[in-house]
């Protein structure tokens, strides 16, 4: 990819970056209860890594 990105492409990449983050930590006790220990990444809808899946932008 080029060094200087088009603004629309940059905006799409920024949106996809937000989708790969974990859910907030407070969602775990809210969903499962106080004693359950679950990784917050389980609650994210889109799990994407820059090496595994490429974007068709």
C-alpha positions in Angstrom: 0.0 0.0 0.0 1.2 3.5 -0.7 2.6 5.8 1.9 -0.1 8.5 1.2 -3.5 7.0 1.5 -6.7 8.4 0.0 -9.0 9.9 2.7 -11.9 7.5 1.9 -9.6 4.4 2.1 -8.1 5.7 5.4 -11.6 6.1 6.8 -12.5 2.6 5.9 -9.3 1.2 7.5 -10.0 3.2 10.6 -13.5 1.7 10.9 -12.2 -1.8 10.5 -9.5 -1.2 13.1 -12.2 -0.3 15.6 -14.0 -3.6 14.9 -11.0 -5.7 15.9 -10.8 -4.4 19.5 -11.9 -6.3 22.5 -15.2 -5.6 24.3 -15.1 -3.5 27.5 -14.1 -5.4 30.6 -17.3 -4.7 32.4 -19.4 -6.7 29.9 -18.0 -10.0 31.4 -19.7 -9.7 34.8 -22.8 -8.2 33.1 -23.3 -11.2 30.8 -21.9 -14.2 32.9 -22.2 -13.0 36.5 -19.7 -12.0 39.1 -17.6 -15.2 39.5 -17.1 -16.2 35.9 -13.8 -15.3 34.3 -14.1 -15.0 30.5 -11.9 -13.1 28.1 -13.6 -10.0 26.8 -12.5 -10.8 23.2 -15.3 -13.4 23.1 -17.9 -10.6 22.9 -16.5 -8.8 19.9 -18.6 -9.3 16.8 -15.8 -9.0 14.2 -12.4 -10.7 14.9 -9.9 -9.8 12.3 -6.1 -9.8 12.2 -4.0 -7.9 9.7 -2.0 -11.0 8.8 -4.8 -13.6 8.6 -7.6 -11.8 6.8 -7.1 -9.2 4.2 -9.6 -6.4 3.4 -10.9 -6.1 -0.1 -10.8 -2.3 -0.1 
